Amino acid sequence: MRPLLILLVCALPAAAQSPRARARDLGVKPGIFTPGPLNAITDVAGVRVGHATLAIGDSVRTGVTAILPHGGNLFFDRVPAAVHVGNAFGKLVGATQLVELGELETPILLTCTLCVWRVADALVDELIAQPGMERVGSINPVVGETNDGGLNAIRSRPVGREAVHAALAAAASGPVAEGSVGAGAGTVAFEWKGGIGTSSRVLPASLGGWTVGVLVQTNFGGVLQVLGAPVGRELGRYAFRNDVERERGDGSVMIVVATDAPLSDRNLERLAARAIMGLARTGSSASNGSGDYVIAFSTGTEVRRQLPQPIAGAPPTRARALRSSVEVTNDDMSGLFQGVVEATEEAIYNSLFMATSVTSRGRTVEAIPLDRVREILARYGVARR
């Protein structure tokens, strides 16, 4: 069974996906700033993303997505980071230390709800086995989740070491596969197939020239709108339409924000908070049953937090040190705020438009019909060439 499992969790390249369309292919271009060359979180130099997708039998549709801030050893070369919580109905492993210290010391992994602890355990195994980590006695894995139990036999907790290893090994700095892949393999958004989506914005030189990128795992509900057009209502799928229990817009979303702007963890929290505004633009109301989390980090070398690597055979040392850094001022944050709102909104659209229909556990969740979306956007006059 193990060789088959490894085959099933291999990363799915973007070219292997069914023909779908990203938001910009439909004329959906939120905001005023220009995306980076890939229109992805990997436009932030050094950031890498990898997926492992599990599709086993007729009941397992899930996976894991890995986001690495840089290609070095994160434990010894940490990046400032922050968490913002829109609604805390979720499980974000490692959140308290991240908030307390304001830094990441591991990659960020996304997966399904009941898999977060297995994935965290596997991530620790991967990291402490790396060269130079032989004397590390504490590590803070960061793992987020959404509940894909409608399409996935979630109680089997199928994501384990093989999938984590595959996602980390597949992490690359190029185009990011979107839709029904990795941690988005079994998710549902606005009652259509959800998944992984990404987008980016590059600020003009007059505003610093910084890049901000966003990656989302969408599994939430609400009343879908695209650039203000009431797409969910026009398609007849939206929260509270029949005033029944199952149509409350529940679900969750994980939002990961990366930027090369040298930001403190304090300003990263402010940046993360603005991502919720991009989420709201798509029609989410952050329902009671939704876990809406944003993790933001900076890759700027000016704000890295480096630890001395222990020397084999030498006693541990703890030298006093003062850290100096150069960081973006409060007055220069507004452009980044605008950029993260735009990129979050577009990443969510990409997660929907790139997702393919998935059948599992006797249920089919359909991909949103792009021909109908095009027609609605044209009728409301919101699409741009």
C-alpha angles and dihedrals in degrees: 000000000000097000090049091050092051090052091051095051097050114125116271112226120221092246092061095062123104114262107280132139138246119232095261091055086063094047092257104142110157119204136350107284125090122248121236121258093277097031086225142109087260089071083083100088114251097015114127131190130197133179134201114192125199119202106164123168116312099315114044117080110152142093148164133272122202125204116192118190093207142350098255133081104295093197092064097029103043127184126217112254144169141194128221120191119209093176122352103216092124149071117258108173114210095019099125096055091042090055094043097050099026095225145099120230098172138038117273114249126194124198144134124311102256092040099061095096095046090048092048090050091049091048091054090050090052094049102044089051091062119106112271094024096092094110099039110123101176132039132168113217114197113212127165131187151188126203111255094170094129092069100018132065087235096174089065087065091214101178112092144137098315092054094045091049091048094050093049092045091049095050109126139167098233133080115338121229110235139194123030096012137108113344088358096058094105105022129121127208127187086349091298127096109289130186144134121347134170141185141162144203131208116208118223116258091254089063095045101279091249124157123225121190132187134199122188137192103204122203104138141104143220134114107318116226126174114204086337096307110129096237095157093051093046091051092047097240118111141118121282094008092132097022091238130142098251095053102064096113093252122163136088144262132204115204122191118192124194129182137172090213108113100245133167118234087254093060090040088060089052090050091049091052091058091056087070087063089059089050091052092052090064093057106268119142094187093244124212092262095048126103105207113181133167124196115189129185139173124225093194110135089215091068101037116129110219127195122200111254112238117249115232111256095009122115115253114266132198110196122189112247140177116213123211124188143168115234141173113271124237091251091058096052099086096083090052090049090055092046096051092049091053095044093048092051092049094044089057091051089049091052089057100038094047096045119106126213114272129202120198139138090018093302133104120205108197127221112245108268105250094196089060091045091053091050093050093047090050093048092053092042097231104121117098129208 
